[in-house]
Amino acid sequence: MKIIRILLLLFLSSSFINLSADDNIRYVDSLKNITETSSNNAEICKAYIQLCWIQRGRDTEMATQYGLSALKIIKSHPELDSLKPEVYNYLGLVSRNKGEYNVAINYYFDALELAKKYNIELQLAYSHNNLGGIFTIKGDYDNAIKHLTDAMHFFNQTGNIEGMGYVSVNLGNLNRHFQNYQVAIQHFDDAIKYKLSINDTIGVATALNLKAISYFTIRNFEKARIIYEDLQVRYTGNLDDRGLASVNYYLGEIELKNKKFARALEFFMESYHLNFKNQNRQGQALALVNIGLTHHYLSNRTEADAKMNEGFLVAKEVGDYEALLHTHQNYSLIYAERGDFKKALEHQKEYADYVIKKNNYETRERIATLHINNELEKQDATNQRLNQKVTETEESLSRQASHSFKYKFILAAWVLFNILLLIYIYLLTRKTKIHLVDNEELSRSNIMLKEANQTRDRFFSIIGHDLKNPFNSVLGLSSLLVDEWESINNDEKRIILNEINITGHVLYELMDNLLLWAKNQSHSLQCIPSPFNINEYIIDVYELFRNQATFKEIHIKLNIGNSNIVFADPNMINTILRNLMSNAVKFTRKGGKIQIDIKSGPGELEFNITDSGKGILPEDLKRILDNKENVSTPGTANETGTGLGLLLVRDFVTLNKGVFWVESKVGVGSKFCFTLPYRP
């Protein structure tokens, strides 16, 4: 009877994911029966561990009790200590589902330490995967990338389908946090494929949920709604209240976008109650914030403030990065609509700080590299398995051939052997050539993939670099109005508002140009030259930075004549001019000078932007232009940037068949020069 129970436990633990809701209940009852009737401590402990796993998303309080019961048995029976990593990993998942992130991290690190001690590679990989997931939620992306890399390597190398499914979910979520939604959806699709192959219905639902969230975020509401309606059925069948809470939350978001506020409020309230029932603090925070926002739209100001404040406190307590970001965004919206622009600006700044942190260029690059390495490791593992099969087949054929030789005449055997040897050498040579070609193709694909990701990440940095300055101008002037409204006379107000209006128009045009440029550059930087008057672009850039220059008392002089026609890509040239002017203003001291000159040469125009700034050390200039490092130095008024400006200028000038060079002397200033053709 004891053997039968053990076999039942092992069988059900591996096939639980295949069971229907009724079967799940019977399975849970069978595990409970083992804990009550068995006299085998290992068997009881494993039953408690399975119960903890099953209840992790359904009843977090009960799951915690099951996990602690397993630990109690292990404490009394040291020979079972090697089961601890699995228990700690499960208790970490339960704590994560409750929104107790720091508790979850401690459990995961305990699991990691013990998995290393007992050399349990599978639990070691799961610990890394779980840590990667929790650090993503908390916005600690450096640690998230580190642990997901370790987990990904193990699962890909061992071909562990279940683990590959889990790490694909976390890789998708990491990319979703960084707004790489198409890459995220690709990872979620991979996860769904892995989960379906092992009939993991709960895992499929989780990946579908995150995929739907991605579609919602990129405003493809119809695709999101279709998935959510499917998930309602799946989560109900899986008895997963946590999943249902998420579905209700996003269905509420969709109704909110459609301005069906009463219906949205019903969904958010249901989401909150389900999250409260399951002690999911992150879910409670998000639901409360949206309940507050919905009450705002329904003109219930008191209720709106109460729910928003409650949600904000929960988000701060939990330390959930996404919830805090969402809270500041909604606060800013509400206060702006109420006319309290000072508070709206405060929360918008908090929101912007989170976004800037999230869009850190180096971290984006590391995430892109992680995605590439994942694809390469999967291909590597597949190739290794294929090579192993080929080797086994060849060995088998060789053994069969050797047996047949015994029954042949010596001469015939010798002739046959030589023929086979020649054929084998031919096939081996052909196979080697094919393998080399495949490797070359893989290498080229790898290079292309890296270049594509570098191009995409570089573009995001362009946006952050170019948009920051006009935003600073608008924020600075609007803050002045908000803080000093009573003391500023009407004429001064009109001047400031006019400056904000001008900068706003320039900012809009800049964003529009960048977005149009992004459509054309999504896969590669293509240069599309045409003849145009560059003077117009120089004047636009001058207007863009005039407020900042005036603030630093910098005099800008234009020696550009009336008209200068060049044959180049207008968008790229606009980016070149913006970056050079931005650097000039950034590194020129208060009261300094900037001068733009145009000289005519044979078949080309030479452009010089000279400043009386800090100058650049030769070694710094070499690092920027030769080694393609992102070197960012604070400006004379502590202005910041991404450090990509000169790299962009050099690349874009080269693409437009020009030459770029810099003449600089520390303490005196810099002269940035480039040429452009004025005919095709």
C-alpha positions as CSV (number, residue, x, y, z in Angstrom):
1,M,0.0,0.0,0.0
2,K,2.9,2.4,0.8
3,I,4.5,1.7,-2.5
4,I,1.2,2.4,-4.3
5,R,0.9,5.7,-2.5
6,I,4.5,6.7,-3.4
7,L,3.9,5.8,-7.1
8,L,0.6,7.7,-7.1
9,L,2.4,10.8,-5.6
10,L,5.2,10.7,-8.2
11,F,2.7,10.1,-11.1
12,L,0.3,12.8,-10.1
13,S,3.1,15.3,-9.4
14,S,4.3,15.0,-13.0
15,S,0.8,15.0,-14.5
16,F,-1.1,17.4,-12.4
17,I,-1.0,20.0,-15.2
18,N,-3.1,17.7,-17.4
19,L,-6.0,17.4,-15.0
20,S,-9.4,19.0,-15.2
21,A,-10.9,21.1,-12.4
22,D,-12.7,18.1,-10.9
23,D,-9.6,16.0,-11.2
24,N,-7.5,18.7,-9.6
25,I,-9.8,18.6,-6.5
26,R,-9.5,14.8,-6.3
27,Y,-5.7,15.1,-6.7
28,V,-5.6,17.7,-3.8
29,D,-7.7,15.4,-1.7
30,S,-5.4,12.4,-2.4
31,L,-2.4,14.5,-1.3
32,K,-4.1,15.6,1.8
33,N,-4.9,11.9,2.5
34,I,-1.2,11.1,2.2
35,T,-0.3,13.8,4.8
36,E,-2.9,12.3,7.2
37,T,-2.4,8.6,6.8
38,S,1.1,8.0,5.7
39,S,3.9,7.0,8.1
40,N,6.7,7.8,5.6
41,N,8.1,11.2,6.4
42,A,9.6,11.7,2.9
43,E,6.2,10.9,1.3
44,I,4.4,13.3,3.6
45,C,6.9,16.1,3.0
46,K,6.7,15.7,-0.8
47,A,2.9,15.8,-0.5
48,Y,3.0,19.1,1.4
49,I,5.5,20.5,-1.2
50,Q,3.0,19.6,-4.0
51,L,0.1,21.1,-2.1
52,C,2.1,24.3,-1.7
53,W,2.8,24.4,-5.4
54,I,-0.8,23.8,-6.4
55,Q,-2.3,26.4,-4.0
56,R,0.4,29.1,-4.8
57,G,-2.0,31.2,-6.9
58,R,-5.4,30.0,-5.5
59,D,-5.1,30.2,-1.8
60,T,-1.8,31.9,-0.8
61,E,-2.4,31.5,3.0
62,M,-3.1,27.8,2.7
63,A,0.0,27.4,0.3
64,T,2.2,29.1,3.0
65,Q,0.9,26.7,5.6
66,Y,1.7,23.7,3.4
67,G,5.2,25.0,2.7
68,L,5.9,25.6,6.4
69,S,4.6,22.1,7.2
70,A,7.1,20.7,4.8
71,L,9.9,22.7,6.4
72,K,8.9,21.5,9.8
73,I,9.2,17.9,8.8
74,I,12.6,18.6,7.2
75,K,13.8,20.2,10.3
76,S,13.0,17.1,12.3
77,H,14.5,14.8,9.7
78,P,17.9,16.2,8.4
79,E,18.1,13.4,5.8
80,L,15.4,15.3,3.9
81,D,17.4,18.6,3.9
82,S,18.0,18.4,0.1
83,L,14.2,19.0,-0.4
84,K,14.6,22.5,1.0
85,P,15.5,24.3,-2.2
86,E,12.2,23.2,-3.9
87,V,10.2,24.3,-0.8
88,Y,12.0,27.7,-0.6
89,N,11.3,28.3,-4.3
90,Y,7.6,27.5,-3.9
91,L,7.3,29.7,-0.8
92,G,9.0,32.5,-2.7
93,L,6.4,32.2,-5.5
94,V,3.6,32.3,-2.9
95,S,5.2,35.4,-1.3
96,R,5.5,37.0,-4.7
97,N,1.9,36.3,-5.4
98,K,1.0,38.1,-2.1
99,G,3.1,41.1,-3.1
100,E,5.7,40.4,-0.4
101,Y,8.6,40.9,-2.7
102,N,11.4,41.1,-0.2
103,V,10.3,38.0,1.6
104,A,10.2,36.2,-1.8
105,I,13.7,37.3,-2.6
106,N,15.0,35.9,0.7
107,Y,13.3,32.6,0.0
108,Y,14.8,32.5,-3.5
109,F,18.3,33.2,-2.3
110,D,18.0,30.5,0.4
111,A,16.9,28.1,-2.3
112,L,19.9,29.2,-4.5
113,E,22.4,28.7,-1.7
114,L,21.1,25.2,-0.8
115,A,20.8,24.1,-4.4
116,K,24.5,24.9,-4.8
117,K,25.3,23.1,-1.6
118,Y,23.6,19.9,-2.7
119,N,24.4,20.4,-6.4
120,I,20.7,20.3,-7.5
121,E,21.1,21.9,-10.9
122,L,17.4,22.1,-11.7
123,Q,16.5,23.9,-8.5
124,L,19.5,26.2,-9.0
125,A,18.2,27.2,-12.4
126,Y,14.7,27.7,-11.1
127,S,16.1,29.9,-8.3
128,H,17.9,32.1,-10.9
129,N,14.7,32.2,-13.0
130,N,12.5,33.2,-10.0
131,L,15.0,35.9,-8.9
132,G,15.1,37.2,-12.5
133,G,11.3,37.5,-12.4
134,I,11.1,39.2,-9.0
135,F,13.9,41.7,-9.8
136,T,12.1,42.6,-13.0
137,I,8.9,43.4,-11.0
138,K,11.0,45.6,-8.6
139,G,12.7,47.4,-11.5
140,D,16.2,46.1,-10.5
141,Y,17.0,45.2,-14.1
142,D,20.8,44.6,-13.6
143,N,20.1,41.7,-11.2
144,A,17.1,40.5,-13.4
145,I,19.4,40.2,-16.5
146,K,22.1,38.4,-14.4
147,H,19.8,35.7,-13.0
148,L,17.8,35.2,-16.2
149,T,21.0,34.7,-18.1
150,D,22.1,31.9,-15.8
151,A,18.6,30.3,-15.9
152,M,18.3,30.6,-19.6
153,H,21.8,28.9,-20.2
154,F,20.9,25.9,-18.1
155,F,17.4,25.3,-19.5
156,N,18.6,25.7,-23.1
157,Q,21.6,23.4,-22.7
158,T,19.6,20.7,-21.0
159,G,16.6,21.1,-23.3
160,N,14.3,21.3,-20.2
161,I,11.0,22.3,-21.9
162,E,9.2,23.2,-18.6
163,G,12.1,25.5,-17.6
164,M,12.4,27.0,-21.0
165,G,8.7,27.9,-20.7
166,Y,9.2,29.6,-17.4
167,V,12.3,31.6,-18.5
168,S,10.5,32.6,-21.7
169,V,7.7,34.2,-19.6
170,N,10.3,36.1,-17.6
171,L,12.2,37.2,-20.6
172,G,9.0,38.4,-22.1
173,N,8.1,40.3,-19.0
174,L,11.5,42.0,-18.9
175,N,11.2,43.2,-22.5
176,R,7.6,44.3,-21.7
177,H,8.9,46.5,-18.9
178,F,11.3,48.1,-21.4
179,Q,8.5,48.6,-24.0
180,N,10.1,46.1,-26.4
181,Y,6.6,44.8,-27.0
182,Q,7.1,42.8,-30.2
183,V,10.1,41.0,-28.6
184,A,8.0,40.4,-25.5
185,I,5.2,38.9,-27.5
186,Q,7.7,36.6,-29.3
187,H,8.9,35.3,-25.9
188,F,5.3,34.8,-24.7
189,D,4.5,32.9,-27.9
190,D,7.6,30.7,-27.2
191,A,6.3,30.1,-23.7
192,I,2.9,29.2,-24.9
193,K,4.5,26.7,-27.4
194,Y,6.5,25.1,-24.6
195,K,3.6,25.0,-22.2
196,L,1.3,23.4,-24.8
197,S,3.8,20.7,-25.5
198,I,3.6,19.5,-21.9
199,N,-0.1,20.3,-21.4
200,D,0.6,23.0,-18.8
201,T,-2.8,24.7,-18.9
202,I,-1.9,27.1,-16.0
203,G,1.3,28.1,-17.7
204,V,-0.4,28.7,-21.0
205,A,-2.9,31.0,-19.2
206,T,-0.1,33.0,-17.6
207,A,1.7,33.5,-20.9
208,L,-1.6,34.5,-22.6
209,N,-2.3,37.0,-19.9
210,L,1.1,38.7,-20.3
211,K,0.6,38.7,-24.1
212,A,-2.8,40.3,-23.7
213,I,-1.3,43.0,-21.5
214,S,1.3,43.7,-24.2
215,Y,-1.4,44.0,-26.8
216,F,-3.4,46.3,-24.5
217,T,-0.3,48.5,-23.9
218,I,0.3,49.0,-27.6
219,R,-3.5,49.9,-27.9
220,N,-4.5,46.8,-29.8
221,F,-7.6,46.5,-27.6
222,E,-9.5,44.1,-29.8
223,K,-6.7,41.4,-29.7
224,A,-6.4,42.0,-26.0
225,R,-10.2,41.6,-25.4
226,I,-10.3,38.3,-27.4
227,I,-7.5,36.9,-25.2
228,Y,-9.0,38.1,-22.0
229,E,-12.4,36.5,-22.8
230,D,-10.6,33.2,-23.5
231,L,-8.7,33.6,-20.2
232,Q,-11.9,34.1,-18.2
233,V,-12.8,30.5,-19.2
234,R,-9.3,29.1,-18.6
235,Y,-8.8,30.7,-15.2
236,T,-12.3,29.6,-14.1
237,G,-11.4,26.1,-15.1
238,N,-8.0,26.3,-13.3
239,L,-9.7,27.8,-10.1
240,D,-7.2,30.6,-10.4
241,D,-8.6,33.7,-8.7
242,R,-5.3,35.6,-9.1
243,G,-5.6,35.2,-12.9
244,L,-9.3,36.2,-12.9
245,A,-8.3,39.3,-10.9
246,S,-5.8,40.3,-13.7
247,V,-8.4,39.7,-16.4
248,N,-11.0,41.8,-14.6
249,Y,-8.4,44.6,-14.2
250,Y,-7.6,44.8,-17.9
251,L,-11.2,44.4,-19.0
252,G,-11.8,47.4,-16.8
253,E,-9.0,49.3,-18.5
254,I,-10.5,48.6,-21.9
255,E,-13.9,49.9,-20.7
256,L,-12.2,52.9,-19.2
257,K,-10.6,53.7,-22.6
258,N,-14.1,53.4,-24.1
259,K,-15.4,55.8,-21.5
260,K,-17.8,53.2,-20.1
261,F,-17.0,54.3,-16.5
262,A,-19.7,52.4,-14.6
263,R,-18.8,49.1,-16.3
264,A,-15.1,49.8,-15.8
265,L,-15.7,50.4,-12.1
266,E,-17.4,47.0,-11.8
267,F,-14.4,45.2,-13.3
268,F,-11.9,47.1,-11.1
269,M,-13.9,46.4,-7.9
270,E,-14.1,42.7,-8.8
271,S,-10.3,42.7,-9.5
272,Y,-9.7,44.4,-6.1
273,H,-11.9,41.9,-4.2
274,L,-10.1,38.9,-5.8
275,N,-6.7,40.3,-5.1
276,F,-7.7,41.1,-1.5
277,K,-8.9,37.5,-1.1
278,N,-5.6,36.2,-2.4
279,Q,-3.5,38.8,-0.5
280,N,-2.0,40.1,-3.7
281,R,-0.8,43.5,-2.7
282,Q,0.5,44.5,-6.2
283,G,-2.9,43.7,-7.7
284,Q,-4.7,45.6,-4.9
285,A,-2.5,48.7,-5.5
286,L,-3.2,48.8,-9.3
287,A,-6.9,48.1,-8.8
288,L,-7.3,50.8,-6.1
289,V,-5.5,53.4,-8.3
290,N,-7.9,52.7,-11.2
291,I,-10.9,52.7,-8.9
292,G,-9.8,56.2,-7.9
293,L,-9.3,57.3,-11.5
294,T,-12.8,56.0,-12.5
295,H,-14.4,57.8,-9.5
296,H,-12.6,61.0,-10.8
297,Y,-14.3,60.5,-14.2
298,L,-17.6,59.9,-12.4
299,S,-17.0,63.2,-10.5
300,N,-16.8,61.5,-7.1
301,R,-13.9,63.6,-5.9
302,T,-13.8,62.4,-2.3
303,E,-13.9,58.7,-3.2
304,A,-11.4,59.3,-6.0
305,D,-8.9,60.9,-3.6
306,A,-9.4,58.2,-0.9
307,K,-8.8,55.3,-3.3
308,M,-5.9,56.9,-5.1
309,N,-4.1,57.6,-1.8
310,E,-4.8,54.1,-0.6
311,G,-3.5,52.6,-3.8
312,F,-0.4,54.8,-3.7
313,L,0.4,53.8,-0.1
314,V,0.1,50.1,-1.0
315,A,2.3,50.6,-4.1
316,K,5.0,52.3,-2.0
317,E,4.8,49.6,0.7
318,V,5.1,46.8,-1.8
319,G,7.8,48.6,-3.8
320,D,6.2,47.5,-7.1
321,Y,7.9,49.5,-9.9
322,E,5.0,49.2,-12.4
323,A,2.4,50.1,-9.8
324,L,4.3,53.2,-8.7
325,L,4.8,54.3,-12.4
326,H,1.0,53.8,-13.0
327,T,0.1,55.7,-9.8
328,H,2.2,58.8,-10.7
329,Q,0.8,58.8,-14.2
330,N,-2.8,58.8,-13.0
331,Y,-2.1,61.4,-10.2
332,S,-0.6,63.7,-12.9
333,L,-3.7,63.3,-15.1
334,I,-6.2,63.9,-12.3
335,Y,-4.4,67.0,-10.9
336,A,-4.0,68.5,-14.4
337,E,-7.7,68.1,-15.1
338,R,-8.5,69.7,-11.8
339,G,-6.2,72.7,-12.6
340,D,-3.7,71.9,-9.9
341,F,-0.7,72.1,-12.2
342,K,1.9,72.3,-9.5
343,K,0.9,68.9,-8.1
344,A,0.4,67.5,-11.7
345,L,4.0,68.6,-12.5
346,E,5.4,67.0,-9.3
347,H,3.9,63.7,-10.3
348,Q,4.9,64.1,-13.9
349,K,8.5,64.6,-12.8
350,E,8.3,61.4,-10.7
351,Y,6.8,59.6,-13.6
352,A,9.5,60.9,-15.9
353,D,12.3,59.8,-13.5
354,Y,10.9,56.3,-13.5
355,V,10.7,56.3,-17.3
356,I,14.3,57.6,-17.7
357,K,15.5,54.9,-15.3
358,K,13.6,52.2,-17.2
359,N,14.9,53.4,-20.6
360,N,18.6,53.4,-19.6
361,Y,20.5,52.7,-22.8
362,E,23.1,50.3,-21.3
363,T,20.3,48.2,-19.7
364,R,18.4,48.1,-23.0
365,E,21.6,46.9,-24.8
366,R,22.0,44.2,-22.2
367,I,18.4,43.0,-22.6
368,A,18.9,42.9,-26.4
369,T,22.1,40.9,-25.9
370,L,20.2,38.5,-23.6
371,H,17.5,38.0,-26.3
372,I,20.2,37.3,-28.9
373,N,22.1,34.9,-26.6
374,N,18.8,33.1,-25.9
375,E,18.2,32.5,-29.6
376,L,21.8,31.4,-30.2
377,E,21.8,29.0,-27.2
378,K,18.6,27.4,-28.4
379,Q,20.1,27.0,-31.9
380,D,23.4,25.7,-30.4
381,A,21.5,23.1,-28.2
382,T,19.5,22.0,-31.3
383,N,22.7,21.6,-33.3
384,Q,24.4,19.6,-30.5
385,R,21.5,17.2,-30.3
386,L,21.5,16.8,-34.1
387,N,25.2,16.2,-34.2
388,Q,24.9,13.6,-31.4
389,K,22.2,11.8,-33.4
390,V,24.4,11.8,-36.5
391,T,27.4,10.5,-34.5
392,E,25.3,7.7,-33.1
393,T,23.9,6.8,-36.5
394,E,27.4,6.7,-38.0
395,E,28.7,4.5,-35.2
396,S,25.7,2.1,-35.7
397,L,26.3,1.9,-39.4
398,S,30.0,1.3,-38.8
399,R,29.3,-1.6,-36.4
400,Q,26.8,-3.1,-38.9
401,A,29.3,-2.8,-41.7
402,S,32.1,-4.5,-39.7
403,H,29.8,-7.5,-39.0
404,S,29.1,-7.9,-42.7
405,F,32.7,-7.9,-43.6
406,K,33.3,-11.2,-41.8
407,Y,31.1,-13.1,-44.4
408,K,32.8,-11.7,-47.5
409,F,35.8,-12.8,-49.4
410,I,39.0,-10.9,-48.4
411,L,39.4,-9.3,-51.8
412,A,35.8,-8.3,-52.2
413,A,35.9,-7.0,-48.6
414,W,39.0,-5.0,-49.4
415,V,37.4,-3.5,-52.5
416,L,34.1,-2.8,-50.8
417,F,35.8,-1.2,-47.9
418,N,37.7,1.2,-50.2
419,I,34.5,2.1,-52.0
420,L,32.7,2.8,-48.8
421,L,35.7,4.7,-47.5
422,L,35.6,6.9,-50.6
423,I,31.9,7.5,-50.3
424,Y,32.2,8.2,-46.6
425,I,35.0,10.7,-47.3
426,Y,32.9,12.4,-49.9
427,L,29.8,12.6,-47.7
428,L,31.9,13.7,-44.7
429,T,33.5,16.4,-46.8
430,R,30.1,17.5,-48.2
431,K,28.6,17.5,-44.7
432,T,31.6,19.5,-43.4
433,K,31.1,22.1,-46.2
434,I,27.4,22.3,-45.4
435,H,28.1,22.6,-41.7
436,L,30.6,25.4,-42.5
437,V,28.1,27.1,-44.7
438,D,25.4,26.8,-41.9
439,N,27.8,28.2,-39.4
440,E,28.6,31.1,-41.7
441,E,24.9,31.7,-42.2
442,L,24.4,31.6,-38.5
443,S,27.2,34.0,-37.9
444,R,25.9,36.4,-40.5
445,S,22.4,36.1,-39.0
446,N,23.9,36.8,-35.5
447,I,25.7,39.9,-36.8
448,M,22.5,41.1,-38.5
449,L,20.5,40.5,-35.4
450,K,23.0,42.4,-33.2
451,E,23.0,45.3,-35.7
452,A,19.2,45.4,-35.8
453,N,19.0,45.5,-32.0
454,Q,21.8,48.1,-31.7
455,T,19.9,50.2,-34.3
456,R,16.7,50.0,-32.3
457,D,18.4,50.7,-29.0
458,R,20.3,53.6,-30.5
459,F,17.1,55.1,-31.8
460,F,15.5,55.0,-28.3
461,S,18.6,56.9,-27.0
462,I,18.2,59.4,-29.8
463,I,14.7,60.2,-28.6
464,G,15.8,60.5,-25.0
465,H,18.8,62.7,-26.0
466,D,17.0,65.0,-28.4
467,L,13.7,65.5,-26.6
468,K,15.2,66.2,-23.1
469,N,16.3,69.8,-23.9
470,P,13.0,71.2,-25.2
471,F,11.2,69.4,-22.3
472,N,13.5,71.1,-19.8
473,S,12.7,74.4,-21.4
474,V,8.9,73.8,-21.2
475,L,9.1,72.4,-17.6
476,G,11.3,75.3,-16.5
477,L,9.0,78.0,-17.8
478,S,5.9,76.3,-16.7
479,S,7.3,75.9,-13.2
480,L,8.1,79.5,-13.1
481,L,4.5,80.4,-13.9
482,V,3.1,78.0,-11.3
483,D,5.5,79.1,-8.5
484,E,5.5,82.8,-9.3
485,W,2.1,83.4,-10.8
486,E,1.1,86.2,-8.3
487,S,4.3,88.1,-8.6
488,I,4.6,88.1,-12.4
489,N,2.8,90.8,-14.3
490,N,0.7,90.2,-17.4
491,D,3.3,91.2,-19.9
492,E,5.9,88.9,-18.4
493,K,3.2,86.1,-18.4
494,R,2.5,86.7,-22.0
495,I,6.2,86.5,-22.9
496,I,6.7,83.2,-21.0
497,L,3.5,81.7,-22.4
498,N,4.6,82.7,-25.9
499,E,8.0,81.0,-25.3
500,I,6.3,77.8,-24.1
501,N,4.0,77.9,-27.1
502,I,7.0,78.3,-29.5
503,T,8.9,75.5,-27.8
504,G,5.9,73.3,-27.7
505,H,5.4,73.7,-31.5
506,V,9.1,72.9,-32.1
507,L,8.9,70.0,-29.7
508,Y,5.8,68.6,-31.6
509,E,7.5,68.9,-34.9
510,L,10.6,67.2,-33.5
511,M,8.6,64.3,-32.2
512,D,6.7,64.0,-35.4
513,N,10.0,64.0,-37.4
514,L,11.5,61.4,-35.2
515,L,8.5,59.1,-35.3
516,L,8.3,59.4,-39.1
517,W,12.1,58.7,-39.3
518,A,11.6,55.7,-37.0
519,K,9.1,54.1,-39.4
520,N,11.7,54.2,-42.1
521,Q,14.6,53.2,-39.9
522,S,13.0,50.3,-38.0
523,H,15.2,47.7,-39.5
524,S,18.2,49.6,-40.8
525,L,19.5,53.2,-41.1
526,Q,18.7,54.0,-44.8
527,C,20.0,57.3,-46.2
528,I,17.4,58.9,-48.5
529,P,19.1,62.1,-49.9
530,S,17.3,65.0,-51.6
531,P,18.2,68.6,-52.4
532,F,17.0,71.1,-49.7
533,N,18.0,74.5,-48.2
534,I,19.9,73.6,-45.0
535,N,19.6,77.2,-43.7
536,E,16.0,76.5,-42.8
537,Y,17.1,73.6,-40.6
538,I,19.8,75.6,-39.0
539,I,17.3,78.4,-38.1
540,D,14.9,75.8,-36.7
541,V,17.7,74.3,-34.5
542,Y,18.6,77.8,-33.4
543,E,15.0,78.5,-32.3
544,L,14.9,75.1,-30.5
545,F,17.9,76.0,-28.3
546,R,17.4,79.7,-28.1
547,N,15.7,79.5,-24.7
548,Q,18.5,77.4,-23.1
549,A,21.2,79.7,-24.6
550,T,19.4,82.8,-23.3
551,F,19.2,81.2,-19.9
552,K,22.9,80.6,-19.8
553,E,23.5,84.1,-21.4
554,I,25.2,82.5,-24.4
555,H,25.4,84.5,-27.6
556,I,24.8,82.6,-30.9
557,K,26.0,84.0,-34.1
558,L,24.9,82.7,-37.6
559,N,27.2,83.3,-40.6
560,I,25.2,81.2,-43.1
561,G,24.1,83.5,-45.9
562,N,20.7,83.4,-47.4
563,S,20.5,80.0,-49.0
564,N,22.6,76.9,-49.1
565,I,21.3,73.8,-51.0
566,V,22.7,70.4,-50.0
567,F,22.0,66.9,-51.3
568,A,21.5,64.8,-48.2
569,D,18.9,63.1,-46.0
570,P,16.9,66.0,-44.3
571,N,16.0,63.9,-41.2
572,M,19.6,62.9,-40.6
573,I,20.9,66.4,-41.1
574,N,18.3,67.7,-38.7
575,T,19.6,65.2,-36.1
576,I,23.2,66.2,-36.8
577,L,22.5,69.9,-36.3
578,R,20.4,69.3,-33.1
579,N,23.1,67.2,-31.5
580,L,26.0,69.6,-32.4
581,M,24.0,72.6,-31.1
582,S,22.9,70.7,-28.0
583,N,26.6,69.9,-27.2
584,A,27.7,73.4,-27.9
585,V,25.1,74.9,-25.5
586,K,25.7,72.1,-23.0
587,F,29.4,72.7,-22.7
588,T,29.6,76.5,-23.2
589,R,30.0,78.4,-20.0
590,K,27.6,81.2,-18.9
591,G,28.3,84.3,-21.0
592,G,30.1,82.3,-23.8
593,K,29.7,82.3,-27.5
594,I,28.6,79.9,-30.2
595,Q,29.2,80.5,-33.9
596,I,27.9,78.7,-37.0
597,D,29.8,79.2,-40.3
598,I,29.3,77.8,-43.8
599,K,32.1,77.7,-46.3
600,S,31.8,76.7,-50.0
601,G,34.2,74.2,-51.5
602,P,34.5,72.2,-54.8
603,G,31.3,70.1,-54.9
604,E,30.6,70.4,-51.2
605,L,29.8,72.8,-48.3
606,E,31.8,72.9,-45.0
607,F,29.9,73.5,-41.8
608,N,31.7,74.7,-38.6
609,I,30.0,75.0,-35.2
610,T,32.5,76.7,-32.8
611,D,31.9,77.2,-29.1
612,S,33.9,78.8,-26.3
613,G,33.2,75.8,-24.0
614,K,35.2,73.3,-21.9
615,G,36.9,71.5,-24.7
616,I,37.4,67.8,-25.0
617,L,40.4,65.8,-23.9
618,P,42.1,64.0,-26.9
619,E,41.7,60.6,-25.1
620,D,38.0,61.2,-24.5
621,L,37.4,62.2,-28.1
622,K,39.2,59.0,-29.3
623,R,37.1,56.8,-27.0
624,I,33.9,58.4,-28.3
625,L,34.7,58.3,-32.0
626,D,37.0,55.3,-32.4
627,N,35.8,52.8,-29.8
628,K,32.0,53.7,-30.0
629,E,31.8,54.0,-26.3
630,N,28.9,56.0,-24.8
631,V,30.8,58.7,-22.8
632,S,28.5,61.2,-21.2
633,T,30.1,64.3,-19.5
634,P,28.1,66.8,-17.4
635,G,27.6,70.2,-19.0
636,T,28.7,73.5,-17.5
637,A,25.2,73.7,-15.8
638,N,25.2,70.0,-14.9
639,E,23.1,69.2,-18.0
640,T,22.9,65.5,-18.8
641,G,22.6,63.4,-21.9
642,T,23.0,59.9,-23.3
643,G,26.5,60.4,-24.6
644,L,25.4,59.3,-28.1
645,G,25.4,62.7,-29.8
646,L,28.8,62.7,-31.5
647,L,28.5,59.0,-32.5
648,L,25.2,59.9,-34.2
649,V,26.8,62.9,-35.9
650,R,29.7,60.9,-37.2
651,D,27.5,58.0,-38.5
652,F,25.0,60.3,-40.2
653,V,27.6,62.5,-41.8
654,T,29.3,59.4,-43.2
655,L,26.1,58.0,-44.5
656,N,25.5,61.3,-46.4
657,K,28.9,61.0,-48.1
658,G,30.5,63.7,-45.9
659,V,33.5,63.9,-43.6
660,F,33.3,64.8,-39.8
661,W,36.1,66.0,-37.6
662,V,36.6,67.8,-34.4
663,E,39.2,70.5,-33.4
664,S,39.3,71.0,-29.6
665,K,41.5,72.5,-26.9
666,V,40.7,72.1,-23.2
667,G,39.7,75.3,-21.5
668,V,39.4,77.2,-24.9
669,G,36.6,75.5,-26.7
670,S,35.7,73.1,-29.6
671,K,35.1,73.3,-33.3
672,F,32.9,70.6,-34.9
673,C,33.2,70.4,-38.6
674,F,31.5,68.4,-41.3
675,T,31.1,68.5,-45.1
676,L,28.0,67.7,-47.3
677,P,27.7,67.4,-51.0
678,Y,25.5,70.0,-52.7
679,R,24.8,67.8,-55.7
680,P,24.2,64.1,-56.3
